[in-house]
């Protein structure tokens, strides 16, 4: 009889161990999927910011002299910090896990987080 009680306890521990193992595997899979969804969401946000700046500059280039407009760039993406700048004829946005680059028309100055002023004077587009 003692042998059966010991065997039952061992089988119970094996079943519990298998259940904990399967639960851990399931949690890892769920975490990876949620993490991938968050990275994709962040990527879409930074793409939208870059495209928005690209559109603002393009609109200013096509406008007549005297054009002026203010537009806002978010300080953070969710709770995450990022960098944004225009180098040469490209806009770059970079976070810890994502980066995008899009072409833009020539514009003097640089983009910043928060309120930005874009204007066109003497055929040249100026930022801030």
Secondary structure as UniProt FT lines:
FT   HELIX           2..62
FT   TURN            65..66
FT   STRAND          68..73
FT   TURN            78..79
FT   STRAND          83..87
FT   TURN            88..89
FT   STRAND          90..94
FT   STRAND          99..103
FT   STRAND          108..109
FT   STRAND          114..121
FT   TURN            122..123
FT   STRAND          124..127
//
